Every structure is written in C-alpha cells, then in structure tokens.
Amino acid sequence: MGEFGERDGSGVWETDVVIVGAGPVGLMLAGELRLGGVDCVVLEREAVPVDQSRALGFTARTIEVFDQRGLLPRFGGFGTIDMGHFGGVGLDYREVEGGSYGAKAVPQSLTVAVLEKWAEELGARIRRGWEVTEFTEEDKGVVVEARSVEGGQVRVRGAFVVGCDGGRSLVRKRAGVEFPGSDAGVEMSFAEVEGVRVRPRPNGERVPGGMVLCFQQGPERFRVTYYDRAAVPQREVVRPSFEEVAEAWLRLTGEDISAGRPLWVGRFTDASRQAVTYRRGRVLLAGDAAHVHLPIGGQGMSAGVQDAVNLGWKLAAEVQGWAPGGLLDSYHEERHPVGARVLTNTLAQRTLYLSDDSMDPMREVFEELTAYEEVRTHLIGMVTGLDIRYEVGPGDHPLLGRRLPARQLTGLDGTPVEAFTLLHRARGVLLDFTGSTATGGAPWADRVDTVAVRCTDTAARELFAGVGAVLVRPDGYVAWVGREDQPPEGLTEALARWFGVPAAA
C-alpha cells in the first residue's frame, strides 16, 4: 500500500472510502471503518492539527460511545459536569441514569489527538495538508481531486466519499445537497485567557445588555463567552480582537481581563441549518457538514461523533458486500431526525437564554414546568442524547431501539463481562441469558458475536428482568429482545434485517 492506497494504471490512487476532514467526526469514522475491515483515506486541508480547545468536552451519550470502543482510558481521566441547564434553567443531570452535562474540560484538540492515534493504529491513512477541490461520481465509485500545500496534485478513487468537512462543506456543495435553515440572528464572542481570575458562571448569567458565561479550565485559566445584544451579526463571521473581547467583558460584567494572556479568541452565531439528505448516491455527510447550530450543551461535536458511529458499520457492510437492502439508507433515516431535534432544542435554548426581559413570563412558566420529574428527564435526555430511540422492528420491550446501558455481567464460568467491552470490535453482539438462542446467531458468526452471560448484580437483573436474549447492533443500540419464557421469535428476521444474508447460507 502506498501513501493513498494502491495506484491503478492511470495513476489514480484507489481505496474503499475517502473521508474529507480530519476533525473528530472524520477521525471517528475512519476508526469505525477500519474496525469494519474497510480501507480508507482521510484528506485534511490543515497541515497540522489545530491546537485549540474548541469544544470543551462531549455529552453523556458520547462518553458511552467512546467507552464502547475502549477509548476512555486514552483521555487520561476526566470528570463530568453534574449540574447543567436548559436555556439557563438549572438541571441536575444525574437525575437520569448515566446522565451528566458532559465531560469536564476535555479540549477538542485532545479528542482529535486521541481519535487520530486510534484510527492510525487501526490502519487508517490520514493525510494532512491536502485540500479537496473537486470530485466526480462514476458508476462504481467517486474520484476525489486534491492539492497539497506545496502545490502537488492527487486523485483518489473510493467506492464512497464522506464529507466531514464542516459547515461550509465543499463535499455537500459539490453534491448539490440543499442546506436550508435560518441565518444568524445573534452572535457570541469568546476568549480563552490565562493569568487572570474571573468569577465562574458555568450556566451563564443574564446581564443588562446581554448574557455572560465563564468556565474555569485551570487555576488561572478561563474561557469567557458573552452575548452583546447591541452587536449585529455580520454575514461573514470575523474573529474579534482580544482587546474587543476584554472591553465588552468589562462593560457587561465590570471585570477587567485585559491583563490576561489570550490563548484563543473567536466568535460564533446561532445560524441553524441541516442538509435535506445525509446521502446522495455515493456521497454521504456527517457532523457539521450535515447540521450546524448554536454550540450549546456540547451537542455539536457529540452529534457528529454519533453520526460517524451510526454510519461506520453500515458503510463498511456496504463496501464488504453483506449489507442488507436499505441498511445504508437507514443512516439518513435514523440520524436526520436526531440532527433536527438538536437544531430545535438549541434554538429553544437560545430563545430562553438570550432574549431580553420580554421573555421573562416564558422563563417563569418554563421553570414551573421543570418542577415535574417527567419534564426534567425529557430535557436531560434531549441534551445528552441518552433518550435516542431508533425504529428497529416489531416489539414493545422498553430496551428495543434504545442504547444498551453499561452493565456488569458474568460469563457462565463466572468471569466478569462488561457489556461495553463486547462492543470494542464494532461487531453485532447477541447476549444470551438462557442458552436457548446460542445457535440462532451461528450463521452470522462472522458479523455477530454470541456471548452467554448471566446477571449477577441488582442493576443488571433489573434491566434484563424477564429477558432471554438481546441483539445489539455495532453502534450499541438494541435491535431485538427475546423473552426468557418464550422461543426466540423474530431473531432470525432481526439478524437478517441488520446483518444481511448469513455467510453460511
């Protein structure tokens, strides 16, 4: 294998999938594809990874996603934020099992470094300093053209191309995918500052003239963010100077940060857009290329990483030739509604968070509603992604279509078995609690691991009460549940729906 794959007679490099963009989404997808046995090349315009914190962590569901792939130890340990908010209305996210407002103070630069190393270890080729300029669809693939920062040219052919190249995605534009939504109505500016002390305001505070937010990232390191109601969003977002940020912060809070050392200064808006389709032929979109919104609650990067995990095994199955009909299309069917919900909740939070005093009656009613547990858990599930449920087939068990929670099980010999450990290889898993379904998954043994387990603690017994077996997709979502007192009806159909015709057929 060469730098980009193997060359054909015309000098075009060949691979299975070309990924455009080496941010967290593109790198996660690269790792997922390699776990699925698919060759891939990641083309990234930036010559070196961006050394900026950007997203400060990820949601509770994304913590689980990384745990499913055995990646959490690579982050070196981090805390979680228990107390969060929805549009400024405080919530205790621990009220939901596994819930938190997200990982605490994990800069995006670290996430990129972890995912890049993992993807490369698995055999992904990540090529930085290559800007994609065009691509052409053919009957059996897509030829991607790119140029290097030194002026070189390269053409790479893949069976598919995936745009993970951000909100201004060239892949999306060249594919002709519409990106409807709303233009910016507000803009917010921020700075990461060292050498000063600022009063933390983790849930934000409304002040005369706007809103201010402050996270502490170290003894004398803070990220300050503000919304100045007097500012008019520009068509092109221009990075502010630190002097501009310090002046606005002093005006809005009375705190002087001008003596600090700025590490990063930026600006973002509430522009909210979503691609009408996440797949057009051999072109797919993920992350910000598919959806952009106000970055609130750590949902942006997290939604993109979850896009990649949903797409990876399905795309690998398509390339490998065993995907059942409609499997790859289910990526759009499942993830587009999730993206739309993120746009909706971030716009709702923006209205609560940033509107002037005329919104106070709505805030008062909203706070009254959060006195009800059902309302609180609904909002927490929405922001964390823990309540996502896909349509996976017939059945009414509460687990069906939902994520498999972390549980400690044991093998028949008493060996401890952690549920998430079984997902490290991104294969299907058939958890067999009775031994009656052990042969059911045998024809799919090249794609599905059948594991005989028992429940030996209270949490596992409660979750799997009355359950004889559970089929889990590679992305961690439950595709079938069998009762312990009934034959495994529907198992063969579920296996065929998600894992195709068995190799043994």
N, C-alpha and C positions, 0 to 999 in steps of 0.2 A: 504493500500500500504506500502511495506517495503522500504528498502534502495535503491533497484534497480528495484522495481516493485512488482510483485507477483511471488511466487515460485510454480513450478509445483511439481509433485510427486517425480521427480528425483533430486530435489534441484536446478534446473536451474531457474534463475530469468527470468521473461517474461515482455516484454514491446512492444511497437509498432515499435519504431525506436531506434537504437543505433547510437549515434554520437561519433566519435573518434576525440578528440581535442577540447579544450575549449578556443581557441583563438576567435577573433571577428567573424570569419566565423561560427564556430561551435555554438557559443552562439546565433548569429543572427538566424541561422537555428532552434535552439531549441525554440526560441520565436515564430518563424513563425509556426512551427508545433503545438505548444500549441494553438495558435490562431485558427488553423485548427481543434482543438479538438482531437489531436493525442498525445498519451503518448510517452515520450522519456527520455532517459538517456544519459548524456554526460560523457564520460570517458576521463580523462586527466591525463597524466603521472606526470606533475609537481604538487607537494603537495600544493603549494600556487601560486597565480597569479604572473607572472613575473613583478617586479617593475622597469620597464624600459620604456622609452618613445617610442622606436622603431619608428613605423610610426608616422609622425608628422602631423596628420590631415587626411582628406579624400576629395575626389573630389566633384565637384558641384552636380553631379547626386546622390552621396551617401548622401549629405546633404539633398536632396529631399527625398531619401528613408527613412532616419531617421525621417524626418518630416511627411511622410506618416503614420508612426506608432506612432506619438506623442512623439518621444523620444528627440527631440532637447532641450526642457527645462531642461532635466536631465544633459546636459553637462554644465550648468551654464553660458551659454553665451560665444560666441567666435566670433572673427572677421573672415573675409575672405581675401584672398590674391588676389588683383585685377590684379596686373601686374605679369605675369609669362613668360614662354618661351617655345620654342620647340627646343630642342637641342642647347640651348644657344641663340637662336634668339628671342628677346623680343616680347611679345604679350600682348595686353590689353584684358584680358579675359572677361571684362564687355561688350565687343562688341557683345556678344551673350546674349540674354535674360536669366537671371538666372545664367550667367556664372561667374566663378571665378576660380583661380588656386587651390582653395580648402580652407578648414577650416584652420584657422591660429593657430598654436601651440597647437593642441589638441593631447596630447601624447596617444599612443596606450594603455597604462596602464589605462587611464581614459575611453577610449572606451570599454575596456574589463570590467571594473567595472560597467559601465552603462548597458551594454548588459547582464551581468551576473545577476545583480539585477532584471532587467526586466524579463528575462527568468525564474528566480526562482519565481517571483511574479505570473507568469502565470502558474506555476506548474511543470516546468522542473526540473528534478533531475540532478544536476551537481556534479559529484563525482571526486574529485581531489585526486591525489596520487595513481591512478590506471593505470598501463601501459598495453595496449592491446598487447598480444603476438601472438594471432592466432585467426582465425575464420573459421567456417565450414558452407558451404551452405547446406540447407535442402530443401525439396520440398516446404515448406510453410514458410521458414524463414532462419535466419542466427544465429548461436550460436557463440558468441564472448567470448574469454577467456582473462582474465586479471589478473595481480598480483599486490598487493599493495606494497608500500614502506616498510611495516612491514613484508612482506612475505606471506600475505594472498592470496587466490585464489578465483576467482569468475567466473561464467559462466552466460552470459546474452543472452537470445534469443529475437531477434526482427524480424519483417517482412522484414526489410531492415537495412543495415548498411551504414553509410555515412562517408567517410574518409575526415576529415577536419584537418588532422594531418601533414600538411606542405609538403615541397618539397621532403623530404625523406620518404614520406608516407608509412607506413607499410601496410595500407589497400590497397593502389594501387599495391604494390609489391605482396602481397599475392593473390590479384585478378588476377594477371598476365596481368595487363594493361600496354602496352608499353608506354614509356615516351621519345619519340625522340626529338631531338633538337641539340643545339650546346653547346659545353663545354665552360668554361670560357676563354675569350681572354684577359680580363683586370680585375684587382681587385682594389677596392677602400677601404680606411680605414677612420675611423671617431672617434671622441670623443666628448662627452658632457662634458663641462668644466664650473666650477663655479669659481668666484673670479678673473677673468681676463676680460679685454676688448679687443675685436677683431673687426676689421672692417667688417661689414656685406657684404656679397657677395651673395645675395639670388638667383641670376640667374647663379652664377658661373663665374669664370674668368679663361681663359687660360693663363698659365704662362710658362716660359721656363722649360721644363721637365714635364709638366703635366697640371692639372686643379685643382682649389681650389674652395670650396663652403663654405659659412658660414651663418647660420641662428641665429638671436638673439632670445633667448627664455625668457629673463629677463634682469634686469639692468646689471648684470654681469654674465650672463649665456648664453653660446653659444654652438651650435653644429657645429664643423668644420669637413669638409669632403674633402679628397683630392685623386687625381689620380696621382700616381708617375709612369711616363712612363717607368722608369727603372725596376719597380717591375715585377717579373714573377709570374703569378698566380700559386698557388700550387693546387694539386689535392684535398687535404683536406684544407678547409678554416680554418686557425688558427688565433685566436684573437690576435691582436698586443698588445704590452705593451703601456702604456701611454707615456713612455719615447721615444718609437719608433715613435709614432704619433707626439709628440712635436718636435722631431728632424727633421722629414720630413716637418712639417709645417714651421719651421724656415728656412729650406733650400729652400722651394718653395716660401715663402712669405716674409721672413725677419722678421716675427712677432714671438715673444717668448711667448709661452703659458705654459712653463714648471712650472711656479709658481702656476698655477691654480689647482683646485681640480677636478680630473676626476670623473664623475658620471657614465659613461658608455663608454666603448671602444669596437669597433667592426670592422668587415671587411665584405665586400660583393663583389660579382662578377657579370659579365654580362651573366652568364650561362642562357640559354633560352631553356626551354623545355615545351612540352604540351602533356598531356595524349591523346592517339588516340581516346579514348571514355570516356565520363563522366559517362557512365552507363554500367555495365556488370552484367546482371541479377539483383540480389537483392543488388548489391554493387554500390554505387554512390560516386562520388568525387566532391569536391568543394574547392575553394581557391587555395592555393599553392600546394595542393595535385594534382590539375588538371593542374596548369600552374605556371611556375616560370620565372622570367625575371629580368632585371636590375631595381631596385626600383627608378624610376624617375617619377616625376609628381604625386606622391601619388596614383598611379594606382593599385598597388598590392593588398593592403587590400581592397580597394574600389571595385575592380573587384570581389573579393571573397565574400564580403557582398552582392553584387548584384547577384552573383551565388545563395547565400542562399535564397534571396527573390524570385528569379525565381523558385527555386526548392521547397521551403517550401509548398506552397499551392497545387502544383501538387502532391507532395508526400503525403500530407495529404489527398487529394482527392482519391488517390490510396488506401491508408490504410482504409479510410472510406467507400470505395466501390462504389463511384459515379463517378470516373474518366472516361471520355470517352476514347475510344481506341486511343492509341498514345499520350495521354497527358503527361505521364511521360517521354516518349522518346523525347518529344519536348524540354525538359531541355537541352539535349546534342545538339539538332538541333539548338537551339537559342543561347546557351551560348558558344559553341565551337568556332563559328566564331568570337564572341566578344573577347574571350581569344586570338585567333590567331592574331587579329588586335592589341591587346595590345603588344604582342611579337614583331610584326612588327614595331610598332611605337617606342617602347623603343630601339630596335636595330638601327633604323634610327637615333634616337636622340643620341645614343651612338656614332655613326659614326661622326655626326656633332660636338658633344660636346668634344670628347676625342681624335680625330685623330690629327696628327701633322700638320705642315704647308702645307703639300701636299694636304690637303683637303680645303685650302683657296678658290680656284676657285669655288668649290661646295658651300661653305658657301656664297660667294658673289652672286651667282645665286639664292640661296635659299632666301637670304634677298631681292633680287629684286622681287621675286615671292610674298613675303609677303606684297608687296605694293598693291596687289589686295585683295579686301574685301572677295571675294569668297574663296581665298586660306586661309586667316586668319580664317574665320569662319569654314572652313573644319578642320583645325588643332586644333582649340579650341574645336570643337565638338568631335574630336577623343580623345583628352586627358581627357576631362571632362566626357565623356560618355553621354552627352546630346543629341547626334545625333543618338543613337542606334535606329534601326528600325527592328522590327520582321515581319516575314511573317505571317499574321493573317487571311487571307482570301480575298475574292474579294472586290474590291472597289478602288477608286483612291483619296479619300479625303486626304489632307496633314497630318491630325492627325492619320490616320489609321496606326497601328503598332508602333506608337511613344508614348513616355511618355505623360501623362496628366500633363500639367504645373500647377503650383499653381495659382488658381484664386479665387476671392471672388465672390460668388453668393448669391442669396437670395431665401428663400422658398416662397411659394405662399402667406404666411401670412406676408411677409416682414422680417422674421427672417434671420440674416446673416448666410450663409453657406459657410465654407471654403472647397474647393474641397479636400484638403489633409485630412481634418478631417474625411471625409466619408470613407477613406481607413484605419483608425486606427484599425479596426477589421479584416483586411485582407480578406474581402469578395469582391465578384464582386459588381459593382455599375452600375446601369442604370440611367444616368442623363436624365430626361425627361423635355424638354424645352417647349413642346406644350400640354401635356396631352394626346396626341394621342397614346402613346406607354405604358401608365400606366399599361394596362392589359397584355402586351406582356411578361413581366418578372414574372408575378404572379406564374406560375407553378414552377419557380425556386426560390421562395421566401426564401427557407431555405439556399440558397447559394448566392443569389444576392439581394441587396437592391435597390429598385426602389425609386428614390427621384425626386420629382417635383421641378424644380428650374427655376429661371429667371436670366437674365443678367442685372445687374443694373449699371455697370461701363463700361468705354470705353474698357479696356483691355479684359474683358470677352466678350463684344459684338464683338470685332474684332476677337477673337479666335473662337467663336462659330457662326459666321455670316452664316446664311442660314442653320444652324444645328437644327434638330428637336429632336434628342436624341443621346446619346453616351454611349456605353457599355465599361466599364473599368474593366480590369482584376484585381485580388487582388494585383498584383505586380505593378500596376499603369500604365500599357500600354493599349492603346485603341484598342479594339478588333472589334468594329463595329461603324459606323457613319451613322445616318439616316438624310435625308434632311427634312427640315421643310415643304416643299411644296409637299411631296410625301408620300405615305404609307410606313410604316416601313419594306420595303422589305429586306429579309435576316436576320432579327433579330432572328427569331426562329432558323435558321441554325447556327448563331453565338453563341447563347446561348447553343445549343446542342454541338457544337464543343468544347467549353471551359468549360462547366459546366454539360455535360452529359445528361442522361435521367432525366427529371424532376420527383421529388418525387410524384407529383400529377398524373403522367401518369398511 
